[in-house]
Structure formats: C-alpha cells, structure tokens
Amino acid sequence: MEMVAQTINLLNGHDVDAAKVPCGEIQSHVLLGLNPGLINASGYSWTADYVTVTGDLCADLLSNIASEQRAKVVYEYLYRQIDDKKVRETIDFLLNREEAHNQMFRDAFNKVQNSGSNLDFGTTKAAKMYFSMSDPGPNAFATGDTKPVSFE
C-alpha cells in the first residue's frame, strides 16, 4: 500500500516529503500526512471485518490463495492500461510479490491438504461421483450413455 500511495503522490506532482507539500486538503495532511487512508470506496475505515477466518487451515489457505489471485488480476489490468515505464516497474514488482505470496500459500496448502475440512468425514462413494454431460452427444440421454466418473 505504501508503494502505491507513494507512486500516486509522485504522479500527482507531490513531493514525498510531507513538510514540502505546499497545498492540498489540510485535514488529510494533518490526519494522514502523505500516507494512504485505510478506508474503503465509501469512506469507511478498515476494520477486522475485512478478515475472514474459519478456523480450518485448509479453508483459510484456499481463501488466501484466492485473495492473492484476485490482487494479481487487478495489477494485471492496471499494467495493461498504463504506459508509464516507472509505474509499470512498480506494478511489475507488486505482481511478482503477489505471485510469491500465492506460491507460498499453495505450498502450505499442499502440506496440509489431507487435514481439516479436506479429510473424508464419512462421505459416501456416491458423493464423490459426477456425471460428465458437457458434450453428451445427440443420443446420450436416449441411450443412457452418461457414464459416472469417480475421483478415486
């Protein structure tokens, strides 16, 4: 967040030294200096409500992987829309960090994937079956040609 805030300040022509900023909304400078305000798009302060934990390591790691992936998507969209070389370098750095975090969470998940909610809690064999009807063909339903596929 600090890198993004500093980049925005530089692009807006602000010196990153708070003492040298000649103008701007005084309340923001008094409260935040040149730091980003930890608020959402509606102006509400960041709270722990934004953190979701289940108490299940597998579920939480998968949630973290998904969050890192969403952040990567946002950075990739920004990267494609910006021509400034230095801003692209900043975004590229952040993209690489997100990928590193994503990989760490994936490695951790791979180590614990046979625990917690990923354990087989007595689910039946039928619960692990699915029917592939993506491309059933013209007579598949008439002939009963939809074969079950098992994950085991």
DSSP file (Angstrom, degrees, kcal/mol; ACC not computed):
  #  RESIDUE AA STRUCTURE BP1 BP2  ACC     N-H-->O    O-->H-N    N-H-->O    O-->H-N    TCO  KAPPA ALPHA  PHI   PSI    X-CA   Y-CA   Z-CA
    1    1 A M     >        0   0    0      0, 0.0     4,-2.7     0, 0.0     5,-0.2   0.000 360.0 360.0 360.0 -37.4    0.0    0.0    0.0
    2    2 A E  H  >  +     0   0    0      1,-0.2     4,-2.5     2,-0.2     5,-0.2   0.907 360.0  49.0 -62.7 -42.0    2.9    2.3    0.8
    3    3 A M  H  > S+     0   0    0      2,-0.2     4,-2.3     1,-0.2    -1,-0.2   0.905 112.3  47.8 -65.1 -41.0    4.4    1.8   -2.7
    4    4 A V  H  > S+     0   0    0      2,-0.2     4,-2.5     1,-0.2    -2,-0.2   0.932 113.0  48.3 -65.1 -45.5    1.1    2.5   -4.4
    5    5 A A  H  X S+     0   0    0     -4,-2.7     4,-2.4     1,-0.2    -2,-0.2   0.910 112.5  48.2 -62.0 -43.3    0.5    5.6   -2.3
    6    6 A Q  H  X S+     0   0    0     -4,-2.5     4,-2.4     2,-0.2    -1,-0.2   0.907 111.2  50.7 -65.6 -40.9    3.9    7.0   -3.0
    7    7 A T  H  X S+     0   0    0     -4,-2.3     4,-2.5     2,-0.2    -2,-0.2   0.919 110.7  49.1 -61.3 -44.3    3.5    6.3   -6.7
    8    8 A I  H  X S+     0   0    0     -4,-2.5     4,-1.9     1,-0.2    -2,-0.2   0.916 110.8  50.6 -62.4 -43.4    0.2    8.2   -6.7
    9    9 A N  H  <>S+     0   0    0     -4,-2.4     5,-2.6     1,-0.2    -2,-0.2   0.912 111.4  47.7 -61.4 -42.6    1.7   11.1   -4.9
   10   10 A L  H ><5S+     0   0    0     -4,-2.4     3,-1.4     1,-0.2    -2,-0.2   0.909 111.3  50.4 -65.3 -41.3    4.6   11.3   -7.3
   11   11 A L  H 3<5S+     0   0    0     -4,-2.5    -1,-0.2     1,-0.3    -2,-0.2   0.825 107.9  54.1 -65.6 -30.7    2.3   11.1  -10.3
   12   12 A N  T 3<5S-     0   0    0     -4,-1.9    -1,-0.3    -5,-0.2    -2,-0.2   0.413 121.4-108.6 -83.6   2.9    0.2   13.9   -8.8
   13   13 A G  T < 5S+     0   0    0     -3,-1.4     2,-0.3     1,-0.3    -3,-0.2   0.587  71.2 142.2  84.4   9.6    3.3   16.1   -8.5
   14   14 A H      < -     0   0    0     -5,-2.6    -1,-0.3    -6,-0.2     2,-0.2  -0.661  53.2-124.6 -85.1 138.8    3.6   15.9   -4.8
   15   15 A D        -     0   0    0     -2,-0.3     6,-0.1     2,-0.2     5,-0.1  -0.597  19.7-129.2 -72.6 142.8    7.0   15.7   -3.2
   16   16 A V  S    S+     0   0    0     -2,-0.2     2,-0.8     4,-0.1    18,-0.1   0.568  88.0  93.0 -75.8  -5.7    7.1   12.7   -1.0
   17   17 A D  S >  S-     0   0    0      1,-0.2     3,-1.8     2,-0.0     4,-0.4  -0.800  70.1-152.7 -87.4 111.6    8.4   14.8    1.9
   18   18 A A  G >  S+     0   0    0     -2,-0.8     3,-1.0     1,-0.3    -1,-0.2   0.805  92.0  60.2 -56.7 -32.4    5.3   15.9    3.8
   19   19 A A  G 3  S+     0   0    0      1,-0.2    -1,-0.3    -3,-0.1    -3,-0.0   0.756 104.1  50.8 -68.6 -22.9    6.9   19.1    5.0
   20   20 A K  G <  S+     0   0    0     -3,-1.8    -1,-0.2    -5,-0.1    -2,-0.2   0.444  77.0 112.3 -95.6  -0.4    7.4   20.3    1.4
   21   21 A V    <   -     0   0    0     -3,-1.0    -7,-0.1    -4,-0.4    -5,-0.0  -0.642  49.5-166.9 -76.7 114.7    3.9   19.7    0.2
   22   22 A P        +     0   0    0      0, 0.0     2,-0.3     0, 0.0    -1,-0.2   0.760  58.8   4.4 -79.2 -24.9    2.6   23.3   -0.4
   23   23 A C        +     0   0    0      2,-0.0     2,-0.2     3,-0.0     0, 0.0  -0.867  68.1 105.7-149.3 179.4   -1.1   22.7   -0.7
   24   24 A G  S    S-     0   0    0     -2,-0.3     2,-0.7    -3,-0.0     3,-0.1  -0.735  80.0 -30.4 131.1-179.8   -3.9   20.2   -0.6
   25   25 A E     >  -     0   0    0     -2,-0.2     4,-1.8     1,-0.2     3,-0.4  -0.582  54.6-153.2 -72.4 113.7   -6.7   19.4    1.8
   26   26 A I  H  > S+     0   0    0     -2,-0.7     4,-2.6     1,-0.2     5,-0.2   0.841  90.2  58.1 -60.2 -37.3   -5.3   20.4    5.1
   27   27 A Q  H  > S+     0   0    0      1,-0.2     4,-2.6     2,-0.2     5,-0.3   0.916 106.8  48.1 -61.8 -42.4   -7.4   17.9    7.1
   28   28 A S  H  >>S+     0   0    0     -3,-0.4     4,-3.4     1,-0.2     5,-0.7   0.905 112.5  48.8 -63.9 -41.0   -6.0   14.9    5.1
   29   29 A H  H  X5S+     0   0    0     -4,-1.8     4,-1.1     3,-0.2    -2,-0.2   0.891 113.2  47.2 -66.9 -38.1   -2.4   16.2    5.6
   30   30 A V  H  <5S+     0   0    0     -4,-2.6    -2,-0.2    -5,-0.2    -1,-0.2   0.931 122.1  35.0 -67.4 -44.3   -3.0   16.6    9.3
   31   31 A L  H  <5S+     0   0    0     -4,-2.6    -2,-0.2    -5,-0.2    -3,-0.2   0.879 138.9  11.5 -78.2 -38.5   -4.6   13.2    9.7
   32   32 A L  H ><5S-     0   0    0     -4,-3.4     3,-2.1     1,-0.3     2,-0.3   0.590  75.3-155.6-119.0 -14.9   -2.7   11.1    7.2
   33   33 A G  T 3<<S-     0   0    0     -4,-1.1    -1,-0.3    -5,-0.7    -2,-0.1  -0.574  77.6 -35.7  64.3-131.2    0.4   13.1    6.0
   34   34 A L  T 3  S+     0   0    0     -2,-0.3    -1,-0.3   -18,-0.1   -25,-0.1   0.141 112.9 116.6-106.0  18.0    1.1   11.5    2.7
   35   35 A N  S <  S-     0   0    0     -3,-2.1     2,-0.1    -6,-0.1   -33,-0.1  -0.505  74.5 -98.5 -83.7 155.0    0.0    8.1    3.8
   36   36 A P        -     0   0    0      0, 0.0     2,-0.5     0, 0.0    -1,-0.1  -0.462  34.0-119.2 -70.8 143.2   -2.9    6.2    2.3
   37   37 A G        -     0   0    0     -2,-0.1     2,-2.3     1,-0.1     6,-0.1  -0.729  19.7-132.8 -80.4 126.5   -6.2    6.4    4.2
   38   38 A L        +     0   0    0     -2,-0.5     8,-3.0     8,-0.1     2,-0.3  -0.491  64.3 120.8 -82.4  74.3   -7.2    2.9    5.2
   39   39 A I  B     -A   45   0A   0     -2,-2.3     6,-0.2     6,-0.3     2,-0.1  -0.907  60.2-117.6-132.8 158.4  -10.8    3.3    4.1
   40   40 A N    >   -     0   0    0      4,-2.5     3,-2.2    -2,-0.3     6,-0.0  -0.284  47.7 -84.1 -87.8-177.5  -13.0    1.6    1.5
   41   41 A A  T 3  S+     0   0    0      1,-0.3    -1,-0.1     2,-0.1    -2,-0.0   0.705 130.0  54.3 -62.7 -20.0  -14.5    3.2   -1.5
   42   42 A S  T 3  S-     0   0    0      2,-0.1    -1,-0.3     0, 0.0     0, 0.0   0.459 120.6-106.4 -92.5  -2.0  -17.4    4.5    0.6
   43   43 A G  S <  S+     0   0    0     -3,-2.2     2,-0.3     1,-0.3    -2,-0.1   0.505  72.4 140.3  92.6   4.2  -15.1    6.2    3.1
   44   44 A Y        -     0   0    0      1,-0.1    -4,-2.5     3,-0.0    -1,-0.3  -0.636  56.3-106.3 -84.4 140.0  -15.5    3.7    5.9
   45   45 A S  B     -A   39   0A   0     -2,-0.3    -6,-0.3    -6,-0.2     2,-0.2  -0.220  36.8 -98.6 -63.8 150.2  -12.4    2.8    7.9
   46   46 A W        +     0   0    0     -8,-3.0     2,-0.3     2,-0.1    -1,-0.1  -0.467  50.5 176.6 -66.3 137.3  -10.7   -0.5    7.5
   47   47 A T    >   -     0   0    0     -2,-0.2     3,-1.8    -3,-0.1     4,-0.1  -0.862  48.5 -97.9-135.5 172.0  -11.7   -3.0   10.2
   48   48 A A  G >  S+     0   0    0     -2,-0.3     3,-1.9     1,-0.3    -2,-0.1   0.607 108.6  85.9 -67.1 -10.2  -11.1   -6.6   11.1
   49   49 A D  G 3  S+     0   0    0      1,-0.3    -1,-0.3     3,-0.1    -3,-0.0   0.752  80.1  63.7 -60.5 -21.8  -14.5   -7.3    9.5
   50   50 A Y  G <  S+     0   0    0     -3,-1.8     2,-0.6     2,-0.0    -1,-0.3   0.603  89.1  81.8 -77.9 -10.3  -12.5   -7.5    6.2
   51   51 A V    <   -     0   0    0     -3,-1.9     2,-0.6    -4,-0.1    -3,-0.0  -0.849  64.1-167.4 -99.4 124.4  -10.6  -10.5    7.5
   52   52 A T        +     0   0    0     -2,-0.6     2,-0.4     8,-0.1    -3,-0.1  -0.946  12.0 168.5-115.6 119.7  -12.4  -13.8    7.2
   53   53 A V        -     0   0    0     -2,-0.6     4,-0.1     1,-0.1    -2,-0.0  -0.980  19.0-172.1-127.9 143.9  -11.1  -16.8    9.1
   54   54 A T        -     0   0    0     -2,-0.4     3,-0.1     2,-0.3    -1,-0.1   0.636  43.5-117.8-105.1 -19.1  -12.9  -20.1    9.5
   55   55 A G  S    S+     0   0    0      1,-0.3     2,-0.6     2,-0.1    -2,-0.0   0.351  85.8 109.5  90.8  -5.8  -10.6  -21.8   12.0
   56   56 A D     >  -     0   0    0      1,-0.2     4,-2.6    60,-0.1    -2,-0.3  -0.928  61.8-152.0-106.4 117.0   -9.9  -24.5    9.4
   57   57 A L  H  > S+     0   0    0     -2,-0.6     4,-2.6     1,-0.2     5,-0.2   0.879  93.4  49.9 -58.0 -43.3   -6.4  -24.3    8.0
   58   58 A C  H  > S+     0   0    0      1,-0.2     4,-2.3     2,-0.2    -1,-0.2   0.941 113.1  45.6 -62.5 -47.5   -7.3  -25.7    4.6
   59   59 A A  H  > S+     0   0    0      1,-0.2     4,-2.0     2,-0.2    -2,-0.2   0.904 114.6  48.3 -63.1 -41.5  -10.2  -23.4    4.0
   60   60 A D  H  X S+     0   0    0     -4,-2.6     4,-2.2     2,-0.2    -1,-0.2   0.891 110.9  50.0 -68.6 -39.1   -8.3  -20.4    5.2
   61   61 A L  H  X S+     0   0    0     -4,-2.6     4,-2.5    -5,-0.2    -2,-0.2   0.914 110.6  50.0 -65.1 -41.3   -5.3  -21.2    3.0
   62   62 A L  H  X S+     0   0    0     -4,-2.3     4,-2.2    -5,-0.2    -2,-0.2   0.884 110.0  51.2 -63.1 -37.4   -7.6  -21.6   -0.1
   63   63 A S  H  X S+     0   0    0     -4,-2.0     4,-2.2     2,-0.2    -1,-0.2   0.899 110.2  49.4 -64.7 -40.8   -9.2  -18.3    0.7
   64   64 A N  H  X S+     0   0    0     -4,-2.2     4,-2.5     2,-0.2    -2,-0.2   0.898 109.1  52.1 -65.2 -40.8   -5.7  -16.7    0.9
   65   65 A I  H  X S+     0   0    0     -4,-2.5     4,-2.1     1,-0.2    -2,-0.2   0.928 110.6  48.4 -59.9 -44.7   -4.8  -18.2   -2.4
   66   66 A A  H  X S+     0   0    0     -4,-2.2     4,-2.4     1,-0.2    -2,-0.2   0.892 110.3  51.6 -63.9 -39.7   -7.9  -16.8   -4.0
   67   67 A S  H  X S+     0   0    0     -4,-2.2     4,-2.2     2,-0.2    -2,-0.2   0.918 110.1  48.3 -63.9 -43.6   -7.2  -13.3   -2.5
   68   68 A E  H  X S+     0   0    0     -4,-2.5     4,-2.2     1,-0.2    -1,-0.2   0.893 111.2  51.2 -63.0 -39.0   -3.7  -13.3   -3.9
   69   69 A Q  H  X S+     0   0    0     -4,-2.1     4,-2.1    -5,-0.2    -2,-0.2   0.904 108.8  50.5 -66.0 -40.9   -5.0  -14.3   -7.3
   70   70 A R  H  X S+     0   0    0     -4,-2.4     4,-1.9     2,-0.2    -1,-0.2   0.900 109.7  51.1 -63.3 -39.9   -7.7  -11.5   -7.2
   71   71 A A  H  X S+     0   0    0     -4,-2.2     4,-2.4     1,-0.2    -2,-0.2   0.910 108.2  52.5 -63.1 -41.6   -4.9   -9.0   -6.4
   72   72 A K  H  X S+     0   0    0     -4,-2.2     4,-2.7     1,-0.2    -1,-0.2   0.909 106.7  52.9 -59.3 -42.2   -2.8  -10.3   -9.3
   73   73 A V  H  X S+     0   0    0     -4,-2.1     4,-2.3     2,-0.2    -1,-0.2   0.915 109.0  49.2 -60.9 -43.7   -5.8   -9.8  -11.6
   74   74 A V  H  X S+     0   0    0     -4,-1.9     4,-2.3     1,-0.2    -1,-0.2   0.932 112.5  47.4 -62.3 -46.0   -6.2   -6.2  -10.5
   75   75 A Y  H  X S+     0   0    0     -4,-2.4     4,-2.8     1,-0.2    -2,-0.2   0.886 110.6  52.6 -63.2 -38.6   -2.5   -5.4  -11.0
   76   76 A E  H  X S+     0   0    0     -4,-2.7     4,-1.9     2,-0.2    -1,-0.2   0.907 109.0  49.5 -64.6 -40.6   -2.5   -7.1  -14.4
   77   77 A Y  H  X S+     0   0    0     -4,-2.3     4,-1.0     2,-0.2    -2,-0.2   0.930 113.4  46.6 -61.5 -45.2   -5.5   -4.9  -15.5
   78   78 A L  H >X S+     0   0    0     -4,-2.3     4,-1.0     1,-0.2     3,-0.7   0.917 109.0  54.9 -62.4 -43.6   -3.6   -1.8  -14.3
   79   79 A Y  H >< S+     0   0    0     -4,-2.8     3,-0.6     1,-0.3    -1,-0.2   0.892 106.9  50.6 -57.8 -42.2   -0.4   -2.9  -16.0
   80   80 A R  H 3< S+     0   0    0     -4,-1.9    -1,-0.3     1,-0.2    -2,-0.2   0.752 111.9  47.9 -68.6 -23.8   -2.2   -3.2  -19.4
   81   81 A Q  H << S+     0   0    0     -4,-1.0     2,-0.4    -3,-0.7    -1,-0.2   0.562  99.3  76.4 -94.7  -9.3   -3.7    0.3  -19.1
   82   82 A I    <<  -     0   0    0     -4,-1.0    -1,-0.0    -3,-0.6     0, 0.0  -0.879  46.3-178.2-113.3 133.5   -0.6    2.2  -18.1
   83   83 A D        +     0   0    0     -2,-0.4     2,-0.2     4,-0.0    -1,-0.1   0.626  48.8 113.5 -99.2 -17.3    2.2    3.2  -20.4
   84   84 A D     >  -     0   0    0      1,-0.1     4,-2.4     2,-0.1     5,-0.2  -0.388  60.1-146.7 -63.6 124.1    4.5    4.9  -17.9
   85   85 A K  H  > S+     0   0    0      1,-0.2     4,-1.9     2,-0.2    -1,-0.1   0.894  94.9  46.7 -60.8 -44.3    7.7    2.9  -17.6
   86   86 A K  H  > S+     0   0    0      2,-0.2     4,-2.0     1,-0.2    -1,-0.2   0.883 112.4  49.4 -69.8 -38.1    8.3    3.6  -13.9
   87   87 A V  H  > S+     0   0    0      1,-0.2     4,-2.7     2,-0.2     5,-0.2   0.908 110.2  52.0 -65.8 -40.4    4.7    2.9  -12.9
   88   88 A R  H  X S+     0   0    0     -4,-2.4     4,-2.8     1,-0.2    -2,-0.2   0.884 107.1  52.9 -62.6 -37.0    4.8   -0.4  -14.9
   89   89 A E  H  X S+     0   0    0     -4,-1.9     4,-2.2     2,-0.2    -1,-0.2   0.908 110.0  48.5 -63.2 -40.9    8.0   -1.3  -13.0
   90   90 A T  H  X S+     0   0    0     -4,-2.0     4,-2.3     2,-0.2    -2,-0.2   0.941 113.8  45.4 -63.1 -47.5    6.2   -0.7   -9.7
   91   91 A I  H  X S+     0   0    0     -4,-2.7     4,-2.9     1,-0.2    -2,-0.2   0.891 110.9  54.0 -64.7 -38.8    3.2   -2.8  -10.7
   92   92 A D  H  X S+     0   0    0     -4,-2.8     4,-2.3     2,-0.2    -1,-0.2   0.909 108.5  49.5 -61.3 -41.9    5.5   -5.5  -12.1
   93   93 A F  H  X S+     0   0    0     -4,-2.2     4,-1.9     2,-0.2    -2,-0.2   0.934 112.5  47.2 -60.4 -46.5    7.2   -5.6   -8.7
   94   94 A L  H  X S+     0   0    0     -4,-2.3     4,-2.5     1,-0.2    -2,-0.2   0.885 109.7  53.7 -64.8 -38.6    3.9   -5.9   -6.9
   95   95 A L  H  X S+     0   0    0     -4,-2.9     4,-2.3     1,-0.2    -1,-0.2   0.920 108.5  49.5 -59.5 -44.1    2.7   -8.6   -9.4
   96   96 A N  H  X S+     0   0    0     -4,-2.3     4,-2.2     1,-0.2    -1,-0.2   0.870 109.5  51.7 -64.9 -36.0    5.8  -10.6   -8.6
   97   97 A R  H  X S+     0   0    0     -4,-1.9     4,-2.7     2,-0.2    -2,-0.2   0.924 109.1  50.1 -64.4 -44.2    5.2  -10.2   -4.8
   98   98 A E  H  X S+     0   0    0     -4,-2.5     4,-2.9     1,-0.2    -2,-0.2   0.908 110.7  50.0 -60.9 -41.3    1.6  -11.4   -5.2
   99   99 A E  H  X S+     0   0    0     -4,-2.3     4,-2.6     2,-0.2    -1,-0.2   0.901 110.2  50.0 -64.3 -40.3    2.8  -14.4   -7.2
  100  100 A A  H  X S+     0   0    0     -4,-2.2     4,-2.2     2,-0.2    -2,-0.2   0.925 112.9  46.4 -63.7 -43.9    5.4  -15.2   -4.5
  101  101 A H  H  X S+     0   0    0     -4,-2.7     4,-2.5     2,-0.2     5,-0.2   0.926 111.8  51.7 -62.5 -44.1    2.7  -15.0   -1.8
  102  102 A N  H  X S+     0   0    0     -4,-2.9     4,-2.4     1,-0.2    -2,-0.2   0.923 110.4  48.3 -57.8 -45.9    0.3  -17.1   -3.9
  103  103 A Q  H  X S+     0   0    0     -4,-2.6     4,-2.7     2,-0.2    -1,-0.2   0.883 109.9  51.9 -65.4 -38.3    3.0  -19.8   -4.3
  104  104 A M  H  X S+     0   0    0     -4,-2.2     4,-2.4     2,-0.2    -1,-0.2   0.923 111.1  47.1 -63.7 -43.5    3.8  -19.8   -0.6
  105  105 A F  H  X S+     0   0    0     -4,-2.5     4,-2.7     2,-0.2    -2,-0.2   0.899 112.3  50.6 -64.5 -39.4    0.1  -20.3    0.3
  106  106 A R  H  X S+     0   0    0     -4,-2.4     4,-2.6    -5,-0.2    -2,-0.2   0.921 110.3  49.3 -63.6 -43.6   -0.1  -23.1   -2.3
  107  107 A D  H  X S+     0   0    0     -4,-2.7     4,-1.2     2,-0.2    -2,-0.2   0.918 112.4  48.0 -61.2 -43.0    3.0  -24.8   -0.9
  108  108 A A  H  X S+     0   0    0     -4,-2.4     4,-1.1     1,-0.2     3,-0.4   0.921 111.4  50.5 -63.6 -43.4    1.5  -24.6    2.6
  109  109 A F  H >X S+     0   0    0     -4,-2.7     4,-0.8     1,-0.2     3,-0.7   0.911 106.0  55.5 -61.3 -41.9   -1.9  -25.9    1.4
  110  110 A N  H 3< S+     0   0    0     -4,-2.6    -1,-0.2     1,-0.2     3,-0.2   0.806 106.4  52.4 -61.5 -28.6   -0.1  -28.9   -0.3
  111  111 A K  H 3< S+     0   0    0     -4,-1.2    -1,-0.2    -3,-0.4    -2,-0.2   0.768 121.3  29.4 -77.5 -25.6    1.5  -29.8    3.0
  112  112 A V  H X< S+     0   0    0     -4,-1.1     3,-1.3    -3,-0.7     6,-0.2   0.242  81.3 114.9-117.8  13.0   -1.8  -29.8    4.9
  113  113 A Q  T 3< S+     0   0    0     -4,-0.8    -1,-0.1     1,-0.3    -3,-0.1   0.676  73.5  59.1 -65.2 -15.6   -4.3  -30.8    2.3
  114  114 A N  T 3  S+     0   0    0     -3,-0.2    -1,-0.3    -4,-0.1     2,-0.3  -0.098 100.2  71.4-101.7  36.6   -5.1  -34.1    4.0
  115  115 A S  S X  S+     0   0    0     -3,-1.3     3,-2.0     4,-0.1     4,-0.2  -0.829  86.9   7.2-136.8 175.9   -6.3  -32.4    7.2
  116  116 A G  G >  S-     0   0    0      1,-0.3     3,-1.7    -2,-0.3   -60,-0.1  -0.164 128.8  -2.9  54.2-134.2   -9.1  -30.4    8.5
  117  117 A S  G 3  S+     0   0    0      1,-0.3    -1,-0.3     3,-0.0     4,-0.2   0.619 127.6  67.7 -69.0 -12.0  -12.1  -29.9    6.1
  118  118 A N  G <  S+     0   0    0     -3,-2.0    -1,-0.3    -6,-0.2    -2,-0.2   0.547  78.6 102.7 -85.5  -5.8  -10.3  -31.9    3.4
  119  119 A L  S <  S-     0   0    0     -3,-1.7     2,-1.0    -4,-0.2    -4,-0.1  -0.376  86.7-105.6 -70.9 156.1  -10.5  -35.1    5.4
  120  120 A D        -     0   0    0      1,-0.1     2,-0.9    -6,-0.1    -1,-0.1  -0.742  34.0-170.1 -83.7 102.9  -13.1  -37.7    4.4
  121  121 A F        -     0   0    0     -2,-1.0    -1,-0.1    -4,-0.2    -2,-0.0  -0.329  67.0 -67.0 -92.2  52.7  -15.7  -37.3    7.1
  122  122 A G  S    S+     0   0    0     -2,-0.9    -1,-0.1     1,-0.2     2,-0.1   0.665  79.6 164.5  78.2  16.8  -17.6  -40.4    6.1
  123  123 A T        -     0   0    0      1,-0.1    -1,-0.2     2,-0.1     5,-0.0  -0.410  38.5-114.0 -65.5 145.5  -18.9  -39.1    2.8
  124  124 A T    >>  -     0   0    0      1,-0.1     3,-0.7    -2,-0.1     4,-0.5  -0.279  19.6-110.2 -77.1 164.6  -20.2  -41.9    0.6
  125  125 A K  G >4 S+     0   0    0      1,-0.2     3,-1.1     2,-0.2    -1,-0.1   0.837 118.8  61.0 -61.4 -33.6  -18.7  -43.0   -2.6
  126  126 A A  G >4 S+     0   0    0      1,-0.3     3,-1.4     2,-0.2    -1,-0.2   0.810  94.5  62.5 -65.3 -29.1  -21.7  -41.6   -4.4
  127  127 A A  G <4 S+     0   0    0     -3,-0.7    -1,-0.3     1,-0.3    -2,-0.2   0.733 102.3  51.5 -68.7 -20.5  -20.8  -38.1   -3.1
  128  128 A K  G << S+     0   0    0     -3,-1.1    23,-1.0    -4,-0.5     2,-0.3   0.263  94.8  92.5 -99.8  11.7  -17.5  -38.2   -5.0
  129  129 A M  E <   +B  150   0B   0     -3,-1.4     2,-0.3    21,-0.2    21,-0.2  -0.765  48.9 179.1-103.8 150.6  -19.1  -39.1   -8.3
  130  130 A Y  E     -B  149   0B   0     19,-1.7    19,-2.3    -2,-0.3     2,-0.6  -0.969  25.1-127.1-142.5 161.3  -20.2  -36.8  -11.0
  131  131 A F  E     -B  148   0B   0     -2,-0.3     2,-0.9    17,-0.2    15,-0.0  -0.945  18.6-139.6-111.6 122.2  -21.7  -37.2  -14.4
  132  132 A S        +     0   0    0     15,-0.7    15,-0.2    -2,-0.6     3,-0.1  -0.719  37.3 154.7 -83.9 109.9  -20.0  -35.5  -17.3
  133  133 A M        +     0   0    0     -2,-0.9    -1,-0.1     1,-0.1     4,-0.1   0.061  36.4 111.4-120.0  21.9  -22.7  -34.1  -19.5
  134  134 A S  S    S+     0   0    0      1,-0.3    -1,-0.1     2,-0.1    -2,-0.0   0.906  98.7   9.4 -62.3 -43.2  -20.6  -31.3  -21.1
  135  135 A D  S    S+     0   0    0      1,-0.1    -1,-0.3    -3,-0.1    -3,-0.0  -0.566  76.5 159.5-136.4  68.7  -20.7  -33.0  -24.5
  136  136 A P        -     0   0    0      0, 0.0     3,-0.2     0, 0.0     4,-0.2   0.664  43.3-130.7 -73.7 -15.0  -23.2  -35.8  -24.3
  137  137 A G    >   -     0   0    0      1,-0.2     3,-0.7     2,-0.1     4,-0.3  -0.088  35.0 -67.2  83.8 168.5  -23.8  -36.2  -28.0
  138  138 A P  T 3  S+     0   0    0      0, 0.0     4,-0.2     0, 0.0    -1,-0.2   0.802 130.8  30.4 -69.3 -30.4  -27.2  -36.3  -29.7
  139  139 A N  T 3> S+     0   0    0     -3,-0.2     4,-2.4     1,-0.1     6,-0.3   0.243  84.4 109.2-113.0  13.3  -28.4  -39.7  -28.4
  140  140 A A  H <>>S+     0   0    0     -3,-0.7     5,-2.2     1,-0.2     4,-1.0   0.901  83.5  42.4 -60.9 -43.0  -26.7  -39.8  -25.0
  141  141 A F  H  45S+     0   0    0     -4,-0.3    -1,-0.2     3,-0.2    -2,-0.1   0.868 114.3  51.1 -73.7 -34.2  -29.8  -39.3  -22.9
  142  142 A A  H  45S+     0   0    0      1,-0.2    -2,-0.2    -4,-0.2    -1,-0.2   0.864 118.9  36.6 -69.5 -35.2  -31.9  -41.7  -25.0
  143  143 A T  H  <5S-     0   0    0     -4,-2.4    -1,-0.2     0, 0.0    -2,-0.2   0.529 107.2-120.3 -96.1  -5.6  -29.3  -44.5  -24.7
  144  144 A G  T  <5 +     0   0    0     -4,-1.0    -3,-0.2    -5,-0.2     2,-0.2   0.826  57.7 154.3  72.3  29.9  -28.2  -43.8  -21.2
  145  145 A D      < +     0   0    0     -5,-2.2     2,-0.8    -6,-0.3    -4,-0.1  -0.021  28.6 112.4 -86.6  31.7  -24.7  -43.1  -22.4
  146  146 A T        -     0   0    0     -6,-0.3   -13,-0.1    -2,-0.2    -1,-0.0  -0.863  53.7-162.5-104.3 101.0  -23.7  -40.9  -19.5
  147  147 A K        -     0   0    0     -2,-0.8   -15,-0.7   -15,-0.2     2,-0.1  -0.634  18.1-118.0 -86.2 135.5  -21.1  -42.8  -17.5
  148  148 A P  E     -B  131   0B   0      0, 0.0     2,-0.4     0, 0.0   -17,-0.2  -0.427  23.3-150.6 -68.8 147.2  -20.3  -41.9  -14.0
  149  149 A V  E     -B  130   0B   0    -19,-2.3   -19,-1.7    -2,-0.1     2,-0.3  -0.976   7.5-151.8-118.8 132.3  -16.7  -40.8  -13.3
  150  150 A S  E     -B  129   0B   0     -2,-0.4   -21,-0.2   -21,-0.2   -24,-0.1  -0.790  14.3-145.7-105.0 148.1  -15.2  -41.4   -9.9
  151  151 A F              0   0    0    -23,-1.0    -1,-0.1    -2,-0.3   -22,-0.1   0.492 360.0 360.0 -85.6  -3.7  -12.5  -39.3   -8.3
  152  152 A E              0   0    0    -24,-0.1    -1,-0.2   -27,-0.1   -23,-0.0   0.457 360.0 360.0 -94.4 360.0  -11.0  -42.3   -6.6
